[in-house]
Amino acid sequence: MKRFNVPVKPSIGDFTATRDVWLSVNDQTEGFCFAKRDARSTLVVAVGLNAGEIASLSADTREDTFAVFREFADTQNDIALFHVIPEEKRISAVQRLSIAVVVVSRGTGSVAVVGDTLLDYPFLMDDVLLGFTNLPSPEELAVIGKTVKESDEISFPLSCQLEHALSNHCTKRFRAPLFMIDHSPCASYSFPVKSTLKTVAMTVDLFKNKMLQFNCTRMWQIETVIHEALVNAITYGNDMDAEKSITVEYEVGPKGLRVIVKDLGDGFDVSNISVPVGEEALERISGRGIYMMRKFSDAMFYNFKGNELLLFFHF
């Protein structure tokens, strides 16, 4: 058996169901929460909450999560709270920010340091909003602008490119952005799938029909990965129990696809993943699925429990 690693996030919380907004959270140790404030798809982002506070938010029974965020922000000055409003193409802050925020134009590569407030900051489609623990240096800002301009990646894959470029061109080790909000075209969907294998082909066909309009050249790879993800969730996660459903959430646009698959199972040890090799590979018919999904996708995560899977595909 050959061991290999799959990145893990404490919680797969990147899916916003907000049109034309790709969110990627890279460092949840800093505390990063978001919620929808209203039907207009306003995205409310809170930065600086510790793990206990995040847990209390997720356990809160009140429907108005924004009000909970606001309570924390009113009592703790080191919490940043701001709104992303796609319909009005602007970002606004409730109070001074405790993080460094940078806006990059994909078209020109120009970089704007927003400072400690985001009050009514306008953005254009394809602008990228980045949050950092500390303000990048002029050299680092130049690398960030150049990398974003030359890349057509979205969200997490773009964040990986930024980290790689900064580590190669700058003298100090540079951490990945705390978060990235990419204002690239996309639409979001969410639906349940019954835990029977009969639903797998129909669900894969749904994705194929969505991707056809974007002239995707990786269709067979994406089909294969989504098929494997669904079969794993239905077979191993929900034990083929037709009374249980798996949840599929996805965002798709001209630049790519992000898929999240959640099952109701107990998960598995995501720190101990292996693939059969050599003679063992000839004898075993299973064990290759996760390895194949990682190879065919641009990014892949499990949550710590192992019952939520996130996948990125670039078109």
ZABATOR-906325 format. One record per residue (C-alpha): y, z, x; residue in one letter. Coordinates in steps of 0.02 Angstrom, whole numbers, plus 50000, padded with zeros to 5 digits. Layout:
BEGIN
YZXa
...
//
This chain:
BEGIN
500005000050000m
501764996150059k
503135008350010r
504855001949961f
506425009749889n
507365006249729v
509145013249715p
509345027349590v
510845032449485k
510975049649402p
511285040349240s
511405022049200i
513125023049121g
513925006449167d
513694998148998f
515324999348901t
515054986748759a
516844981448794t
517214962948794r
517774955348959d
517524971649056v
516144973949186w
516064992049243l
515104998449393s
515075016849442v
514535019449623n
514855037949653d
514555049649509q
514655064849623t
516535062849606e
516345064049417g
516615048249315f
516465047149125c
517005034249000f
517025032248812a
517665020448678k
519195027348592r
519295015648443d
518684999448368a
519894989448476r
518734992148624s
519945003248718t
518975010548864l
519435028548908v
518995033449086v
518985051249155a
518825054049344v
518605070849429g
517415079949312l
516045089849398n
514205088749352a
514265103849235g
515755096949141e
514915079949123i
513365088549053a
514425098048928s
515255081848874l
513595073248845s
512975088248747a
514555089648642d
514235086148458t
516005080648419r
516205062148388e
517925060848468d
517445060548652t
519225055948697f
519815072548627a
518555081448739v
519165071648890f
520945076048846r
520535094648837e
519875094049015f
521345083849076a
522615095748996d
521865110949082t
521405103749252q
522695094249352n
521445085749467d
520675075449327i
521265057549306a
521235050349131l
521695032349091f
521415018648964h
520875000748991v
521454990148843i
520724972448858p
521534965648700e
523274969848766e
522824966248949k
523544982549011r
523014999149085i
523895015349046s
523695032949115a
523825049449024v
524365058649180q
524525057249369r
522975050949457l
522005060849586s
521225045149659i
521845029349745a
521835014249630v
521954996249691v
522094980349586v
521524963949666v
521864946449601s
520344935249618r
521404919649615g
522564924049760t
521724938849845g
523344948549829s
523154967449826v
524254979549729a
524164998149762v
524545006049594v
525015023049663g
524765039249569d
525085032349395t
524435017649295l
525735018149159l
525665001549067d
525044991949219y
524694973749165p
523184964049222f
522584946149212l
520844939649175m
519794940449335d
520814954749409d
519754968449486v
520204986849474l
519504998149612l
519545017049629g
519435025649800f
519385043649856t
520765039849982n
522025025749995l
521325011650105p
522295006950262s
523274990450272p
521824982850371e
520584988450241e
521664981950098l
521714964850183a
519814964550196v
519654969850014i
520824955949955g
519944942550060k
518214947950004t
518644948049819v
519514931049830k
518044922749917e
516684930649810s
516104925349639d
514994940649618e
515294953149479i
515314972049471s
513994980849576f
513494965849685p
515354963249724l
515494981649768s
514054979549892c
514944964649970q
516524974949989l
515614989250073e
514754977250193h
516364967950235a
517324983950266l
515974991250377s
515954975350481n
517834973250501h
518494990950505c
518275004250639t
517805018650525k
516365019850403r
517055015250233f
516275021550073r
515995010149926a
517285011249786p
517045025749667l
517075013149527f
517484995049493m
518154987249334i
518034968349339d
519004959149204h
517874943849201s
517324935349039p
515804943148957c
515124948548789a
514034963948759s
512524966548648y
511304980648607s
509724980648501f
508054989648481p
506374981448517v
504744987448440k
503424993048565s
502204978848537t
501884964748660l
502194952148521k
504054955648535t
504164951548722v
504164932548709a
505434932748567m
506594944148667t
506454933448823v
506854917948718d
508414926848654l
509024928848833f
508594910748873k
509634904548726n
511124915148782k
511034908948961m
510874890548921l
512724889148880q
513164895049056f
512124882049150n
511114895649234c
510044888749377t
508974904549396r
508184904049225m
506374906049279w
506774920849391q
507744929849256i
506414926149125e
505074933149240t
506034949249277v
506524952649097i
504734949349041h
504074961849169e
505394974949123a
504974973748938l
503084974448966v
503264989649079n
504364998948954a
503214994848807i
501564997748897t
501915012149016y
503475019748942g
503075019948756n
501165018648773d
501105003748654m
501635015048511d
502315003448378a
503245017948299e
504335019248454k
505655006948509s
506395002248675i
508274999248685t
508954983448765v
510794982348811e
511564967748902y
513174959348955e
513244940748988v
514604928549038g
514904913049147p
514664923349306k
513084932849268g
512004944649168l
511734963449169r
510244970449074v
509794988549036i
508064992848967v
507715010648905k
506075017748843d
505615034448765l
504295039248892g
504215053049022d
504645041049163g
503815040849335f
504145045749515d
505465033149568v
505425039949746s
503625034449768n
503535015849730i
502305004649823s
501564987149815v
499764982449862p
499574972050021v
498144964350119g
496384965650047e
496964978549921e
498114965549844a
496594954549808l
495714968349713e
497174975149611r
497984965849467i
499424978249447s
500724986349559g
501774971149599r
502954971249450g
504344982649514i
504304974349685y
504484957249605m
505914963049493m
506864969649643r
506604953349740k
507154941949598f
508684951949542s
510354954049632d
510374972849601a
509164984949521m
509235003549479f
508185016649394y
508825033049328n
508075048649408f
506825050749267k
506205032949280g
506365027849097n
507965017549113e
508105001549213l
509684991849257l
509664973849323l
511014961949386f
510874943049397f
512194931349467h
512264913749395f
//
